[in-house]
Amino acid sequence: MFFFINIMRKNVVFLAGVVVLCLLSGCSANKSVAQPGESAVNKWVATWGAAPQLVESGNMPPAPGLTHNTLRQVVRVSIGGDRLRLRFSNTFSRQPVTMKSVAVAVSHGGSAVDGATQKMLSFHTKRSVTMKPGEEVVSDEALFALAPGSLLAVTIYFGETSATVTGHPGSRTTSYILRGDRVTSADFANAIATDHWYVINGIDVQAAPEAASIAVLGNSITDGRGSGVNKQNRWTDILSERLLNNPSTSHYGVVNLGIGGNCVVHGGLGPAALDRFDRDILSQSGVRWLIIFEGINDIGGIKTAEAAPQTATDLINAYKLMISKAHGKGIKVYGCTLLPFAQSFYDAPFRQAARDKVNEWIRNSGDFDAVIDFDNVMRSDNDPNTIGADLHSGDFLHPNELGYKKMGEAVDLNLFNK
């Protein structure tokens, strides 16, 4: 109670100051008072996200499934705050999905939560919400003490759900299913485990005006293939932790929007980067920087030597378009060179030539606001076309945990003081 009263006193003082300023400057009340869902001081900033896609048959929720059952999912946020809102997606489903109740709580790791922190969410003041096919919904803002870099558990009790599911298969984080309505259960002992996320799409926090987010567009190397399950050690996680621990960047979040198997122009898994760019990047809250690290699957899909130059040109044109769109929103764009892939299943001379052409453009065109040279960081000392022997997960394409650590530590934090 004391905490609530103290907040109210601060708000009264602040609003009184606004009134005085308005009287002195002649501004209208409508220009001074925060609109619903906004703060006169703070703003919404994305602290976590997962790019939605149609879940493939092999990654569907295991029995007993989602319908009339409870799903607990765990995510690692970047920046913290005392107010949050969650985004949910039914974008790729063909039937409606009903969430009868949704709660957030501090995760104790695994399936357990701190029950004392649990907060029920609402949607237009109602506890239940139904997402139509193709629809996304955002919860009402909720008071919640979200610590930077912490694990948050999102627990959903479903009503009817769709036979086709929108989610993010590459969670590298375990989720838990129990039969019936178990939203308020602190421990999900004996739950069915699955290493995928379903319907959760993003988390925003209200943060100070100087806060901002870094959106990362990528494929499986950003999504984290080869990182440790439940270790939260993708290269973006390493970067986020460094930002939080650095005083001048501790108010910057990181939103990982990688999709395993994704392509930039066409093909691959999930919508191509060009097709999902407006939704997955430009619709994020408070984004000030974009990192683009994608294109290796487009190159890996080249079938003939004759097609290689055009694929490289198409990638460069796609980068130019995304840079232009982001710049139009006031977002700085940093380009990452593509990693070596000799000895991998993508290896072929004409594909190597296409990668060289794309990397040369990324480094030297000047179109990006800055370049993060992952190729140089991860290449073998003995062969620049091969990833370091101790840095890949066995396929000469995807980094291992040490490789992701090296990548996350290689990003210059001064890029985010510009």
N, C-alpha and C positions, 0 to 999 in steps of 0.2 A: 504493500500500500504506500509506504514511504516513497518507493521508487517511482510509482505512478504519479504521486502528488508532485514530486520534484520535477518530473518531466513537464507536468502541466504548468508549473510556475515558470519554467524556462520558456515554454511556448507563449505564455502570457506576456512575458517581458519582450520576447522577440516580436510578437504581433503588435505590441504597443509601439515598438520602435518603427515598425513598418508604417503604422498610422501616422506617426510624427513625420516621417520622411515624405509620405504622400501629401500631408498638409503643407509642407514646406515647398515641395516641387510641383504641386498641382496635379499629381497623377490620380487616376481614377481607382476606385476600390477593386475593379475587375483586373487591373494590371498588377495589383499588389498581392492579392490573396492566391495561394496555391490552388490549382484546380484539383478535382477529385483524382486520387491515385498519384498525385505529385507532391513534392515537398518544396517549400519556398527556398530551402537551402540545398537539400540533397537531390540526387537524380538516380534513375534506374541504370544499373550497370550489370552486364552479364558476368556471372562468376563460374558458370558451368554450362556445358551444352553437349548434345550428341546429335549428329546429323541423322534425320529419320530416313528410313528406307523400307521397302517391302521385305518382310522377313522371309527368307527362303525356307523350303519345306524341312530341311535338316536342322534348322535353328528355331523351330516353333516351340512354344511353351510345352514342357513335358506334362504327362498326366499327373495330377487331375485337371490340368489346364487352368485358364483364367476365369471362365464363366462361373459366377457365384462362389469364387474362391478369393483368397487374399495373397497378394504378391508384395514382398519386401525387397526393395532394391537399394543399393548403396552406391553413393557417388562421392568423389573427392572434389570439394569446391576450391576456388582460388582465393579471391578476396572475401572478407566477411562483412557483416552488417547486422543491424538490429531489426530490419524489416526485409521480408523476402516475398517473392511471388514465383510460382512454378508454371512452366509451360508443358502441355501435353499434346500429343499428335495422333490423329487418326488419318493422316494424309493419304496413305496407300491402301487403306482398308475398304472393302466393298460393302460392309454393313456397319451400322452404328455400334458404338462401344459406350456402355454406361459405367461410370465410376460412382458407386453408391457412397463411398467415403474415402477420403485421402488424408493421411497424417504425415507429418515430418517429425523427426526426433534425432538427437545426437546418437550416432552409431557407436556401439562398444566394440565393433569389429565382429565379423561373422554375421549371424542373424540377430544378435541381441542389440537392444537399444536402451538408452536411459529413459525409462518411462516417465520420469519427472519432467523431462524436457519436451514430451510429445505435444504437438500442436495440431489440431484438426484444421484443415483448410476449407474454404468455402468458394463458391462460384456464383457471383452475383447474389451473394448472401445466403445461397442455398448449399446444403451439404452434398447433394448429389448433382451430377451433371452427365449429360449424354452428348457424346461427340458424333456428329453425322459423318458419313463417309467423306473423306477429303478435308475434314475440318481439324483445326487446332483450337485449343482453349487455353486461357490463362487464368490462374486462380486469383482471387482477391488478395490484396497484400495482407500479410500476417506479421505480427510481432514475434520475432524469434531471434535469439542470441546465436548468430552463426559465426563461429570462430574462423579466422583465415586458415586455409589449408586443412580444414577438418573434414571428417567423414560424416555425411548426412544420410540418414535412412529415410526413404520415401515408401510408405506402406499404403497400398490401394486395395480396397475391397470392391470387386467388380460385380456388376449385375450381368446383363447379357453382353456378350462380346462378339467380335467378328470372326468368321472363319479364316479371313485373311488378316494378318496382323502387321501393324506398323511398329517398328522398333529399331534397335541398333544391336545387331548380333555381336559385334566386336567389342564387348564391354571390358573384357579382361578382368571382370569383377563378378563375384557370385551373387545371384539373386535367389530368393527363397519363396516357395509356394506352400501354403497350408489350405486345407479345405475349410469352407465356410467363412464367416466374418470373424477375423482374428486381428483386426486393425489395432486394437488396444493391447494386444499381447506384447510384453516386453521381450520375451524370448521365443524364437521360432524353432524350438527343439523339434527334431524329427521332421523338419520341413524337407520338401523336395528341392534340391539345388539345381541351378542352371546358370551357366556363365554367359548370360545375355541380358540386355535391357529391353523392356517393352513399354511403349507409349510415352515414357518420360522423354522430354525434349530439351528443356532448359531451365535454368534458375537465374533470376535477377535479384540483386540486393539494392537497397537504397544506400548510396554512398556519397561521400563528400564531392563537391564540384570538381576537384582536381583528379578524381578517380576516373579510370578508363579501363577498357579491355583490349586484349590482343586476340583477334580471331585467326585461327590457323586452318587453312584449307589444304587437305591432303588425302592420301590414300592409306594403304595398310601400314606404311612406315610411320605415319602420323597417328593412325588409329592404334598402333602399338603391337602389331604382330611380332612376337619374339620377346616382348616384355613379360614380366612376371605376373601371374594371376593374383589379384588382390594385393599386389605390391605398389600399385599406382606409380610406376617408374617408367612411363613413356617419356620420350624426350621433352614433350610439352609439360609433363609433371615436374621434371627436373628444372626446366626453365621457370615454371611457376614458383617453385620453392625458392629459387635464387632471387626472384623478384621480391617475394615476400620478406626475405631476410636482408634485403638491401634497403636502407632507409629511404633513399630517393625514388625507389620504385615499388615500395610496399603496398601502394594503393592501386596497382595495376593487376587486373585479372587475365587469365588465359582460358580461352574457350576452344577446345579441340573438336574440330569439325571434319575429321578424317573419316573416310569410309574405305574399308578393306576391299581391294579389287576395283577401286574407282578409276575412271578415266576423265580426262579434261574435256575432250571434244565429243566422243561418242563411244559406245560399247562399255564393257566392264560391268561391275555390280553397282546398283543404286543409280540414281539419276547422275548423268555426267556433270562435272563441275560447272560447265557453262549453264546447264539447265537448272541447277540448284543454287546458283550463286546469289540471286536476289533473296531467296528465302533463308538460306543457311548462313549467309554473311551479312547482307545489307539490312536484314530485319533484326539483327542482334542489337541489344541495348548498350549504348555507351562505348561502341567500338571506335578506337582512335588509330589502331594499326591493324594491318592484315599481313599475314605471312602466307605466301603461296609456295607450296612444296609438293608439286604434283606434275605428272607427265610420264613417269616411267612405264605405266601400264599402256599408255597410248603407243609408246615406242616398242614395248614388248609385243604388242599386237600387230606390228608391221609384218606382212606376209612375204613381200618381195623387195629386192633391192631397188626396183623402180619406184616403189611407193614410198620409200624412206624420206627423200627430200620433201615431198608434199606433206607428210605427217609432221616433220619438223616445222615447216612453214605454218601449218594449221595450229600447232601448239603455240608458236610465237604470236600469231594473230589472236589466239584465245587469251593469252596473257595480256596483250595490249588492250583487248576489250574489257577484261576484268579490272585492269589498272585504271582505265578511263572511268568505269562505273564507280569504283571505290573513291577515286579522286573527286568525282562529282559529289560525293557525300562527305568530303573533307577527311578521308581516311588515307593515311600513308601506307604504301604497299612495299613490302620487302620480299624479294625473290630468292629462293633457295636453289642452288645448283643440284642436279640430279646425281644420285649416288652411282658409283661404279657397279657394273653387274657382270663382268667377265667371269666365266665358269658357272654362271647361273643358267636356269632354263630359258632366259631371255637372250643369252649370248649369241650374237651373230655379227659379222663385220658391218653389214649395212645398218643394223640397229645401233652399233657403237658409233657409227658416223652420224646418225641422227641425234644421238645424245650429245656428241661433241658440238654439233651445230647449235643445238638448243642451249647448252651450257655456255658456249661462246657468246650467244646473244644475251643471256641472263647477266653475265659478268660485264659486258662491254657496251650494251646498247644505251644505257643511261635511262631507260624507261622506268625501271624500278627506282624507288627512293633510296634503297640500299640493297646490298646483296649479302646473303648468308651463305658462305661457300662450304656447304656440307661435303661436296665432292672432295675438296682439298683436305678436309678434316678426316674423312673416313677411308681414303685410299691407302692401299698397301705401299710401303716404302719400296718394294721390289717391282711393282707393276701398277701404274696409275689407273689402269682400267679394272683393277680388282679391289674389292673391299678388303680391309685389313683382316688377317687370318683370325685374330682374336676378337673381332668386332661384329661378326655375323652369326646367325643362328643355325648355320649348317647348310644353307642354300645359296650362299654367296650373293644374296639379294637383300634379305631383311636383317637389320641389326639385332644383336642380342642385348642383354641387359647392360653390359659394359659399353656396347656401341651407343645405346640410347643415352647413357650417362655422359658419354663423350660429346654427343650432339647437343644435349641440353646445356652442357657447360661451355660449349663453344660459342653460343650466341652472346654477342656483345650487349650488355645491359645498357650501355650508353645510347643504343638505338632508340631506347624508350625514354630518353631525356631530351628528345628533340621535338 
